[in-house]
Each structure stands twice: as structure tokens, then as C-alpha cells.
Amino acid sequence: MKNTFVFGHGVGTTSLAVRLLDRFLGSGRFAVRASQGWIYHLVANACQLIAVKIQESDRVTSAELQRHLDVAFDGVAVSKMEALVLRELGWSVNDVVPHTFIPSMLGAMAFVPGTREHDEAARRCDVFALSVLYDVNFSAHARWPPSEIAAGIVAASLADAGLHRDAVVRDLCRRVAVGAREDRVRACAIELDAFREALGAARVNERR
């Protein structure tokens, strides 16, 4: 998450890196125990490097990506882990993430790119999309597909701007052909709101 802001990478890049990490660790073939936290850091760095190569026009080295991290590895180690991740995932790494759908969903809600309203809505959605990466309920193995999570993010974000959440859910499911069911998206939006409230409460407690 820190590298997202340091390098100015897109939300989709970070989301993809986390999704690849979830898929790799979720396979169950490479269990990482608490005493082996360094392996987790190594896999995470390899996943982010893969995501950057797929999503970004710039190219950064593993050393650059690790410049601001507490744990760093040499290029050879990261390259070997990158190859292991690619092999384990069968080179299927261009995953669809919730952020993939958000621009078209904002367009379906009549937000015009370049306007202040659109940019503010997009910013709120981006912040929300990054926040949910901390919650396993919205990971690669979640019960909701990326399109429904995206619709939930848009609905919850636009509710902050004064729109009615359930009305946004209804309009999105009617206007955007992503196969999302209205009842499921509504349930997802409710859980997203609950997660955000819990996250906000946790941050307040930390400051205290």
C-alpha cells in the first residue's frame, strides 16, 4: 500500500498484486507460519512486481520497489519467487479486480470524466477500493465476484455524496451488464459499509 503512493501506481495495480498474493497463499501448497514472515514479504514483493509489469507503463526494479520497505531481498531471490508464483498460478495473472469495473459504472451513473463531480466520486471509490484490500471477506476467495464488490463500492461511495444507496444499486444492476444481482449487490454494499465503520472505529482507537 505504501508503494502505491510512493510510486503513484494505480489502484488496479495494488488490487491485482493483493489478489495474486491471495491466490498464491490460498492454494494451500505454500503455508507461511508466523515464524516465517520473511517468506510472506518475499512473495508479496514478487506479486507486486508482476502486477506492475502488467498494469503500469513504467518499469521499476525489485530493488526500487523495496526501497521504502523494512524487509528487502536481492534481485535474484525476487526473480526466483516471481517465477514460482507464475508457475503456481499457471501464468493466469491478468485477473479482473473490482477496480476494473468502477470507471464504467461511474459512466453508467452519468458521471462525466474530467468534471469535478466525476473526479470526486472516482477518488472516493479509489479510497474505498484500497481499503477493502485489508478485509479477507473481499479477497480473491470472497463470496462476491469482483463486479458485485465494485457495484457495492460505487453504491457506498455515492451514498456519501448524498445519493440513496439502494437506488444506486438498482440503477447499476439495470444499466451495467455485469451479471450482478440487485439483492446480492445490496448485501455487499451493506457489508462494505459495516467494514468501513469498523475500520474507522479501529483508527479512532489507535489515535487514542
ABEGO torsion letter per residue (X at the ends): XAAAAAAGBBAAAAAAAAAAAAAAAAAGABBBBAAAAAAAAAAAAAAAAAAAAAABABBBBAAAAAAABABBBBAAAAAAAAAAAAAAAGGBABBBBAAAAAAAAAAAAGBBBGBAAAAAAAAAAAAAAAAAAABAAABAABABBAAAAAAAAAAAAAAAAGBBAAAAAAAAAAABBAGBBAAAAAAAAAAAAAAAAAAAAAAAAAAX
